[in-house]
Amino acid sequence: MTVEVLTFGCRLNAYESEVIRGHAATLADTIVVNTCAVTAEAERQARQAIRRAHRARPEARIVVTGCAAQIAPDRWSALPGVTRVLGNAEKLRAASWTPDAGSAVSDIMAARETAAHLLTDFGGRARAFVQVQQGCDHRCTFCVIPFGRGPSRCVPVGAIVEQVRALVERGFHEVVLTGVDIASYGGDLPGRPSLGQMIRRLLALVPELRRLRLSSLDPAAIDADLWRLLAEEPRLMPHLHLSLQAGADLILKRMKRRHSRDEAIAAIRRARALRPGIAIGADLIAGFPTETEALFADTLALVEDEGLPFLHVFPYSEREGTPAARMPTVPPTLRRERAARLRAAGAANARRFYAAQVGRTTEVLAEGDGRGHSEHFVPVRIAAAPGALLRARITGADDDGVLAEAA
């Protein structure tokens, strides 16, 4: 049996798993587990997957990599069946995937550049991912990811253009720009181009690209060029996902976030003024240390008042070595209950957003199994060949998305 790659966590990990798949293609009977360290639950799921894989294929070699492995390699090397542990830098190097290569985890905090990888295959997905940035220079009190990813490093514009052009030539209609903190793009590059400036050049140099989408953005770092593009560039999709984390000023301050509640709301309203009908999502943490019911109510009210339809909600998870792990805690049952309330509010907003799409004509990227996504990232059920980009009329809506037929 050939290499099998199990991926946990973010879109950047999904992208890197495809790089790994290419590098490790010649290995026999190998399972690669690309871990995530955002929450304890993500780590638990990865450990469970390793144990399950070892029971099912006891002769297979198991290689563990990703953020959790970078931060605590010894914990992962001790698991049954694990033969090697690779750090986040090592996993992207072809030399790490030769049959005789051993474990290697270097000091990620010393990393000073990130390599571009020319990928044109994403495991049958209709949407392609392009890494434009890696690492993070901020130190939010709840987050351990900078210690797994290192400082912020960016891919030069030319390399990004080269990859997107290759993807378009391969038949991809939509590309998602991804990274750990893409709003900080350009800080380490000559001339310090902003994210908006990079996107403007990318779209100008690859006019054949039909759709461009962005991964999560820090609302405090959206630059002027990106705001203008949101208003003027139809190929930049009307879908913005913001890293809000909370809607109460005291909690945002204790998280060491760079925006206030009012600034978050201002960003949401500015986006809607520039691009009427835009879909806005948010990352949120429920039950952060010291969060009272009144402070939680501020976050819930922001979701409800601003009508955010696409939420990624996580109950707070202690991460060893972070400042938040030393703060007075909220009981885990209350964290989960508050997360459920936020998700319910988001689901109600999504139902209203889906219903508002009925009767409209939109462009749908078909992704297989009769499903796809609209420009606003609304899930669409439609009969179309995977990979097709087609005009469609939305005929109905339910809790799971919308129904559509070719226009």
C-alpha positions as CSV (number, residue, x, y, z in Angstrom):
1,M,0.0,0.0,0.0
2,T,1.2,3.5,-0.8
3,V,1.4,6.6,1.3
4,E,-1.8,7.8,3.1
5,V,-2.0,11.3,4.5
6,L,-4.3,12.2,7.4
7,T,-4.8,15.9,7.8
8,F,-6.1,17.8,10.9
9,G,-6.6,21.5,11.3
10,C,-6.5,24.5,8.9
11,R,-6.5,25.1,5.2
12,L,-2.8,25.7,5.4
13,N,-2.3,22.2,6.7
14,A,-4.5,20.9,3.9
15,Y,-2.3,22.7,1.4
16,E,0.9,21.3,3.0
17,S,-0.6,17.8,3.0
18,E,-0.7,18.0,-0.7
19,V,3.0,19.0,-0.8
20,I,3.7,16.0,1.5
21,R,1.7,13.7,-0.7
22,G,3.9,14.6,-3.7
23,H,7.2,14.3,-1.8
24,A,6.2,11.0,-0.2
25,A,4.6,9.4,-3.3
26,T,7.3,6.7,-3.7
27,L,7.2,5.5,0.0
28,A,5.6,2.2,0.6
29,D,3.1,1.3,3.4
30,T,3.4,4.7,5.1
31,I,0.8,6.7,7.0
32,V,1.5,10.4,7.5
33,V,-0.4,12.3,10.2
34,N,-0.3,16.1,9.8
35,T,-1.4,17.4,13.2
36,C,-3.0,20.6,14.5
37,A,-2.3,22.2,17.9
38,V,-5.1,24.9,18.0
39,T,-7.1,22.9,20.6
40,A,-6.7,19.9,22.9
41,E,-9.5,18.3,20.9
42,A,-7.6,18.6,17.6
43,E,-4.6,16.9,19.3
44,R,-6.9,14.2,20.8
45,Q,-8.3,13.4,17.4
46,A,-4.9,13.0,15.9
47,R,-3.7,10.7,18.7
48,Q,-6.9,8.6,18.2
49,A,-6.2,8.5,14.5
50,I,-2.7,7.2,15.1
51,R,-3.8,4.5,17.4
52,R,-6.6,3.4,15.0
53,A,-4.1,3.4,12.1
54,H,-1.6,1.3,14.0
55,R,-4.3,-1.2,15.0
56,A,-5.6,-1.5,11.4
57,R,-2.1,-1.6,9.8
58,P,0.5,-2.7,12.4
59,E,3.2,-3.1,9.8
60,A,2.8,0.4,8.4
61,R,5.3,3.2,9.2
62,I,3.6,6.1,10.8
63,V,5.2,9.6,10.4
64,V,3.8,12.4,12.6
65,T,4.2,16.0,11.6
66,G,2.4,19.4,11.8
67,C,2.1,22.0,14.6
68,A,1.5,19.6,17.5
69,A,4.5,17.5,16.5
70,Q,6.6,20.7,16.1
71,I,5.8,21.9,19.6
72,A,6.1,18.6,21.5
73,P,7.9,16.0,19.3
74,D,8.6,13.6,22.2
75,R,5.0,13.1,23.1
76,W,4.2,12.0,19.5
77,S,7.3,9.8,19.0
78,A,6.2,7.8,22.1
79,L,2.9,6.7,20.6
80,P,2.6,3.1,19.3
81,G,3.5,2.7,15.7
82,V,5.2,6.1,15.3
83,T,8.5,5.6,13.5
84,R,9.4,9.3,12.7
85,V,8.5,12.8,13.8
86,L,9.1,15.7,11.4
87,G,8.9,19.5,12.2
88,N,6.9,22.0,10.2
89,A,9.9,23.1,8.2
90,E,11.2,19.5,7.6
91,K,7.8,18.2,6.3
92,L,7.9,20.5,3.3
93,R,11.4,19.3,2.2
94,A,11.6,16.5,-0.4
95,A,14.8,15.2,1.3
96,S,12.7,14.4,4.4
97,W,10.7,11.8,2.5
98,T,13.4,9.5,1.3
99,P,13.2,5.9,2.6
100,D,16.2,6.2,4.9
101,A,15.4,9.7,6.3
102,G,15.0,9.9,10.1
103,S,13.2,12.2,12.6
104,A,14.0,15.9,12.4
105,V,12.5,18.9,14.2
106,S,14.4,22.1,13.9
107,D,13.9,25.4,15.8
108,I,10.9,26.9,13.9
109,M,11.4,30.2,15.6
110,A,14.6,30.7,13.7
111,A,12.9,30.3,10.3
112,R,13.4,33.3,8.1
113,E,11.8,32.4,4.8
114,T,9.0,30.1,3.4
115,A,9.4,28.2,0.1
116,A,6.8,28.3,-2.7
117,H,5.5,24.9,-3.8
118,L,4.1,24.5,-7.3
119,L,1.0,22.4,-6.8
120,T,-1.5,21.6,-9.5
121,D,-3.4,18.7,-7.9
122,F,-5.5,18.9,-4.8
123,G,-6.8,15.4,-4.4
124,G,-9.8,15.9,-6.7
125,R,-10.9,19.1,-5.1
126,A,-12.4,21.8,-7.5
127,R,-11.0,24.6,-5.4
128,A,-7.2,25.2,-5.3
129,F,-5.2,26.5,-2.3
130,V,-2.1,28.7,-2.6
131,Q,0.1,29.5,0.4
132,V,1.1,33.1,0.5
133,Q,2.3,33.5,4.1
134,Q,3.5,31.4,7.0
135,G,3.9,31.9,10.7
136,C,2.8,34.8,13.0
137,D,4.5,37.7,14.8
138,H,1.6,38.3,17.2
139,R,1.2,36.7,20.6
140,C,-2.5,36.4,21.3
141,T,-2.7,35.0,24.9
142,F,-4.7,31.9,23.9
143,C,-2.6,30.8,20.9
144,V,0.2,28.4,20.7
145,I,0.4,28.4,16.9
146,P,3.4,30.9,16.6
147,F,5.5,28.2,18.4
148,G,4.4,25.7,15.8
149,R,4.8,27.9,12.8
150,G,7.5,30.4,13.7
151,P,7.7,34.1,12.7
152,S,5.7,35.5,9.8
153,R,7.3,34.8,6.4
154,C,5.8,35.6,3.0
155,V,6.0,34.1,-0.5
156,P,7.1,36.7,-3.1
157,V,4.5,38.0,-5.5
158,G,6.2,36.4,-8.5
159,A,6.1,32.9,-7.0
160,I,2.4,33.3,-6.1
161,V,1.6,34.5,-9.7
162,E,3.6,31.5,-11.1
163,Q,1.6,29.0,-9.1
164,V,-1.8,30.6,-9.8
165,R,-1.0,30.7,-13.5
166,A,-0.2,27.0,-13.4
167,L,-3.4,26.2,-11.6
168,V,-5.5,28.2,-14.1
169,E,-3.7,26.3,-16.9
170,R,-4.6,23.1,-15.2
171,G,-8.3,24.0,-15.2
172,F,-8.9,25.5,-11.8
173,H,-11.4,28.3,-11.8
174,E,-11.1,29.3,-8.1
175,V,-8.1,29.8,-5.9
176,V,-8.0,30.4,-2.1
177,L,-5.1,32.4,-0.7
178,T,-4.1,30.9,2.6
179,G,-1.6,31.3,5.5
180,V,-1.5,31.7,9.2
181,D,-2.0,35.5,9.2
182,I,-2.4,36.6,5.6
183,A,-3.4,40.1,6.5
184,S,0.2,40.6,7.6
185,Y,1.4,39.8,4.1
186,G,4.5,41.5,2.8
187,G,6.2,42.7,6.1
188,D,9.4,40.7,5.4
189,L,9.5,41.3,1.6
190,P,11.4,44.0,-0.3
191,G,9.2,47.1,-0.6
192,R,6.8,45.6,2.0
193,P,3.8,45.1,-0.4
194,S,0.5,44.8,1.4
195,L,-2.0,42.0,0.9
196,G,-4.1,44.2,-1.2
197,Q,-1.2,45.3,-3.4
198,M,-0.2,41.7,-3.9
199,I,-3.8,40.7,-4.9
200,R,-4.1,43.6,-7.3
201,R,-0.9,42.5,-9.1
202,L,-1.9,38.8,-9.0
203,L,-5.3,39.6,-10.7
204,A,-3.7,41.8,-13.2
205,L,-1.0,39.3,-14.2
206,V,-3.4,36.3,-14.3
207,P,-6.5,37.7,-16.0
208,E,-7.8,34.2,-16.7
209,L,-8.4,33.5,-13.0
210,R,-12.2,33.6,-12.5
211,R,-12.5,33.6,-8.8
212,L,-10.2,34.5,-5.9
213,R,-11.1,33.8,-2.3
214,L,-9.3,34.7,1.0
215,S,-8.8,32.7,4.2
216,S,-9.4,34.3,7.6
217,L,-8.4,38.0,8.0
218,D,-7.4,40.0,11.1
219,P,-9.9,42.9,11.0
220,A,-7.2,45.3,12.4
221,A,-4.9,44.7,9.4
222,I,-7.1,45.0,6.3
223,D,-5.2,47.5,4.1
224,A,-6.6,50.3,1.9
225,D,-5.9,48.5,-1.3
226,L,-7.8,45.4,-0.1
227,W,-10.8,47.6,0.8
228,R,-10.7,49.1,-2.7
229,L,-10.5,45.7,-4.3
230,L,-13.5,44.5,-2.3
231,A,-15.5,47.3,-3.8
232,E,-14.2,47.3,-7.4
233,E,-13.0,43.8,-8.3
234,P,-15.7,41.2,-9.1
235,R,-13.2,38.3,-9.3
236,L,-12.5,38.8,-5.5
237,M,-15.4,36.9,-4.1
238,P,-18.1,38.6,-2.0
239,H,-17.1,36.6,1.1
240,L,-15.1,37.8,4.0
241,H,-14.1,35.7,7.0
242,L,-12.8,37.7,10.0
243,S,-10.7,36.5,12.9
244,L,-12.8,38.2,15.6
245,Q,-12.5,35.7,18.5
246,A,-14.8,37.7,20.8
247,G,-17.3,40.6,20.9
248,A,-16.5,42.0,24.4
249,D,-13.7,44.7,24.8
250,L,-12.4,43.3,28.1
251,I,-12.1,39.8,26.6
252,L,-10.4,41.1,23.5
253,K,-7.9,43.0,25.6
254,R,-7.2,39.9,27.7
255,M,-6.8,37.9,24.5
256,K,-4.3,40.6,23.3
257,R,-6.2,41.1,20.1
258,R,-5.5,44.3,18.1
259,H,-9.1,45.4,17.5
260,S,-12.0,46.5,19.7
261,R,-15.6,45.5,19.5
262,D,-16.5,48.8,17.8
263,E,-13.6,48.4,15.3
264,A,-14.9,44.9,14.5
265,I,-18.4,46.2,13.8
266,A,-17.0,49.0,11.8
267,A,-15.1,46.5,9.6
268,I,-18.2,44.4,9.1
269,R,-20.3,47.5,8.1
270,R,-17.6,48.9,5.9
271,A,-17.4,45.6,4.0
272,R,-21.2,45.6,3.5
273,A,-21.2,49.2,2.4
274,L,-18.5,48.5,-0.2
275,R,-20.0,45.2,-1.4
276,P,-23.7,45.0,-0.7
277,G,-24.9,41.4,0.0
278,I,-21.4,40.2,1.0
279,A,-21.3,37.1,3.2
280,I,-19.3,37.6,6.4
281,G,-18.1,34.9,8.7
282,A,-16.1,34.9,11.9
283,D,-13.8,32.8,14.1
284,L,-15.0,32.9,17.7
285,I,-13.9,31.5,21.0
286,A,-16.5,30.7,23.7
287,G,-15.7,30.6,27.4
288,F,-12.3,32.3,27.3
289,P,-10.9,32.7,30.9
290,T,-12.7,35.3,33.0
291,E,-15.6,35.5,30.5
292,T,-18.8,36.3,32.5
293,E,-22.3,35.8,31.3
294,A,-22.5,39.5,30.6
295,L,-19.2,39.5,28.5
296,F,-20.4,36.4,26.6
297,A,-23.7,38.3,25.9
298,D,-21.7,41.0,24.1
299,T,-20.3,38.4,21.7
300,L,-23.7,36.8,21.2
301,A,-25.2,40.2,20.6
302,L,-22.6,41.0,18.0
303,V,-23.3,37.8,16.1
304,E,-27.1,38.4,16.2
305,D,-27.1,42.2,15.6
306,E,-24.7,42.0,12.7
307,G,-26.3,38.9,11.3
308,L,-23.0,36.9,10.7
309,P,-24.0,33.7,8.8
310,F,-20.7,31.7,8.7
311,L,-19.2,31.0,12.1
312,H,-16.3,28.9,13.2
313,V,-16.9,28.5,16.9
314,F,-14.5,26.8,19.4
315,P,-14.9,26.3,23.1
316,Y,-11.8,27.7,24.7
317,S,-9.0,25.2,25.1
318,E,-6.0,25.6,27.4
319,R,-2.7,25.5,25.6
320,E,0.3,24.8,27.8
321,G,2.7,27.7,28.0
322,T,0.2,30.4,26.9
323,P,-0.7,33.3,29.2
324,A,-4.4,32.5,29.0
325,A,-3.8,29.1,30.5
326,R,-2.8,30.8,33.8
327,M,-6.0,33.0,33.9
328,P,-9.1,32.1,36.0
329,T,-11.0,29.5,34.0
330,V,-14.6,29.1,32.9
331,P,-16.0,25.6,33.6
332,P,-15.7,23.3,30.4
333,T,-19.4,22.5,30.5
334,L,-20.2,26.3,30.4
335,R,-17.7,26.8,27.5
336,R,-19.5,24.1,25.5
337,E,-22.9,25.5,26.3
338,R,-21.9,29.0,25.2
339,A,-20.3,27.6,22.0
340,A,-23.6,25.9,21.2
341,R,-25.5,29.1,21.7
342,L,-23.1,30.9,19.3
343,R,-23.5,28.2,16.8
344,A,-27.3,28.3,17.0
345,A,-27.2,32.1,16.5
346,G,-24.9,31.6,13.5
347,A,-27.2,28.8,12.1
348,A,-30.2,31.1,12.4
349,N,-28.4,33.9,10.5
350,A,-27.3,31.4,7.8
351,R,-30.9,30.2,7.3
352,R,-32.0,33.8,6.7
353,F,-29.0,34.5,4.4
354,Y,-29.8,31.3,2.4
355,A,-33.5,32.3,2.1
356,A,-32.5,35.8,0.8
357,Q,-30.6,34.1,-2.1
358,V,-33.8,32.5,-3.5
359,G,-34.7,33.9,-7.0
360,R,-31.2,35.3,-7.6
361,T,-28.8,34.2,-10.3
362,T,-25.3,33.4,-9.2
363,E,-22.1,31.7,-10.4
364,V,-21.6,28.2,-8.9
365,L,-18.4,26.2,-8.7
366,A,-19.5,22.6,-8.9
367,E,-17.5,20.3,-6.6
368,G,-19.0,16.8,-7.1
369,D,-21.8,14.8,-5.6
370,G,-24.3,17.3,-6.9
371,R,-22.9,20.1,-4.7
372,G,-20.9,23.3,-5.0
373,H,-20.6,26.8,-3.6
374,S,-21.8,30.1,-4.8
375,E,-19.8,33.3,-5.0
376,H,-20.9,34.0,-1.4
377,F,-19.7,30.6,-0.4
378,V,-23.3,29.4,0.1
379,P,-23.5,25.6,-0.2
380,V,-25.4,24.8,-3.4
381,R,-27.1,21.6,-4.5
382,I,-27.0,21.5,-8.3
383,A,-26.6,18.9,-11.0
384,A,-23.3,19.7,-12.7
385,A,-20.0,18.2,-13.6
386,P,-17.3,18.5,-10.9
387,G,-15.1,21.5,-11.6
388,A,-17.6,23.3,-13.8
389,L,-18.2,27.0,-13.2
390,L,-21.8,27.9,-14.3
391,R,-24.5,30.5,-14.0
392,A,-27.3,29.1,-11.9
393,R,-30.7,30.3,-10.6
394,I,-31.4,29.7,-6.9
395,T,-34.8,28.0,-6.6
396,G,-35.0,27.1,-2.9
397,A,-33.3,27.2,0.5
398,D,-33.2,25.1,3.6
399,D,-31.0,24.7,6.7
400,D,-28.1,23.2,4.7
401,G,-27.9,25.7,1.9
402,V,-29.7,26.4,-1.4
403,L,-31.1,24.5,-4.4
404,A,-30.2,25.8,-7.9
405,E,-30.6,24.9,-11.5
406,A,-28.4,26.0,-14.5
407,A,-29.6,29.4,-15.7
